[in-house]
Structure formats: structure tokens, C-alpha cells
């Protein structure tokens, strides 16, 4: 007795009845559809990229302007800090305290400075 050869599940004669021309045509049709879908997706992404490039073209120096404002604010803070260091009286420290939201008096700062030294 010879052992039975195992058969794959499903109908084994599914693709055998079609001619080679029909099989090739179906394969090329599937490949054409996948390529067309990829092309549509690529065109939509290129459109989104073009819109973003238009925004950048319309305002090319936005980041440069923001960094310039940041540099000016930093210099203002450094000047105010310098005025605070060299201040001899309480009223001279008020512009620094009010503009930067600090609630520190000059005697408190001098006391902290002497403890740290």
C-alpha cells in the first residue's frame, strides 16, 4: 500500500484552467492598479508639500524675526540684572522686580549675597 499524498486545502485546479495570456493580463492589470494607486498617493503628498513650501515662501524670515526678538529680550534682562546688581537704593530695583515678576527686595538680595560669599 502506498501512502496517500497530502493535498493542499482548497481546489487544486483553480489556476490550471486559465490560459497563460489571461494569467499574464491579470498580473499586469493588478500591477497597473497598484502603480496607479501609488501615483495618486504621491501626487496628494506632493500637493501637501507644495502647500507647506508656499507658507515658507510667504514668510521666510519668521524664525529669524523670532530669534531676534528673543535676543533683544535676553539683552533687556541682562541690562536689568546689571542695574539690579549696581543698585544702591530700593526704588532702583523696582523696574527689574516688576518687569520680571520678582518679589525680592534689595536688603534680601544683599543678605543672600553675603551668606553665599
Secondary structure, DSSP 4 states (H G I P E B T S, - for coil): -PPPPPPPSS-TTTTTSS-HHHHHHHHHHHHHHHHHHHHHHHHHHHHHHHHHHHHHHHTTTHHHHHHHHHHHHHHHHHHHHHHHHT--SHHHHHHHHHHTT----HHHHHHHHHHH-
